[in-house]
Amino acid sequence: MLGQSALVGSASNPSASRVFVYEVTGLRQNDTNDKNSYPVRRSGSVFIKVPYSRMNEEMQRITRMGGTIVNITPATES
């Protein structure tokens, strides 16, 4: 691309440090998440922190587990 160097690392990329919080409902225990070391609650909301670079992969994983993303917000540093 014009004006962009191939040598630019992720440290100079502002999206590399961005983290989002997914609010997920409807997760259920199944073959995909049986490998986790913890059980999944069937009711209520679960909050999952996701780095910007993995947002798409995490959305696909949540869908495979039967969940619905009801809200996505940027994580605030505090």
C-alpha positions as CSV (number, residue, x, y, z in Angstrom):
1,M,0.0,0.0,0.0
2,L,1.1,3.5,-0.6
3,G,2.9,5.2,2.3
4,Q,3.1,2.0,4.4
5,S,6.3,0.2,5.2
6,A,6.5,-3.6,5.4
7,L,8.8,-3.0,8.4
8,V,6.2,-1.5,10.6
9,G,5.7,-3.8,13.6
10,S,2.6,-4.3,15.8
11,A,4.1,-2.0,18.4
12,S,3.4,1.0,16.2
13,N,-0.1,-0.4,15.3
14,P,-2.7,1.2,17.5
15,S,-5.1,-1.7,17.1
16,A,-2.6,-4.1,18.5
17,S,-3.4,-3.0,22.1
18,R,-7.2,-2.7,21.7
19,V,-9.3,-5.1,23.7
20,F,-13.0,-5.5,23.6
21,V,-15.5,-7.1,26.0
22,Y,-18.2,-9.4,24.5
23,E,-21.4,-9.9,26.5
24,V,-22.6,-13.3,25.6
25,T,-25.8,-15.2,26.4
26,G,-27.1,-18.7,25.7
27,L,-23.8,-20.6,26.0
28,R,-24.3,-24.2,26.6
29,Q,-22.0,-27.2,27.3
30,N,-21.2,-29.2,24.2
31,D,-18.3,-31.1,22.5
32,T,-16.5,-27.9,21.5
33,N,-16.2,-26.5,25.0
34,D,-16.0,-29.8,26.9
35,K,-12.2,-29.4,26.6
36,N,-12.3,-26.3,28.9
37,S,-11.3,-26.8,32.5
38,Y,-14.4,-25.1,33.7
39,P,-18.2,-25.6,33.1
40,V,-20.3,-23.2,31.1
41,R,-23.4,-21.7,32.7
42,R,-26.5,-22.1,30.7
43,S,-28.3,-18.9,31.9
44,G,-27.2,-15.3,32.4
45,S,-24.5,-13.3,30.7
46,V,-20.9,-14.2,30.3
47,F,-18.3,-11.4,29.7
48,I,-15.3,-12.4,27.5
49,K,-12.3,-10.1,26.9
50,V,-11.1,-10.3,23.3
51,P,-8.1,-8.6,21.7
52,Y,-8.9,-6.8,18.4
53,S,-6.8,-9.2,16.4
54,R,-9.0,-12.2,17.5
55,M,-12.4,-10.7,17.3
56,N,-13.6,-12.7,14.2
57,E,-12.2,-16.0,15.6
58,E,-13.9,-15.5,18.9
59,M,-17.3,-14.6,17.3
60,Q,-17.1,-17.9,15.3
61,R,-16.2,-19.9,18.5
62,I,-19.1,-18.3,20.4
63,T,-21.5,-19.2,17.6
64,R,-20.3,-22.8,17.6
65,M,-20.9,-23.0,21.3
66,G,-24.5,-21.9,20.8
67,G,-24.1,-18.4,22.3
68,T,-25.4,-15.0,21.1
69,I,-23.3,-11.8,21.4
70,V,-25.6,-9.2,22.8
71,N,-23.1,-6.4,23.2
72,I,-19.5,-5.5,22.3
73,T,-17.8,-2.6,24.1
74,P,-14.2,-1.5,24.2
75,A,-12.4,-2.4,27.4
76,T,-11.4,0.6,29.4
77,E,-8.0,0.8,31.1
78,S,-8.5,1.5,34.8
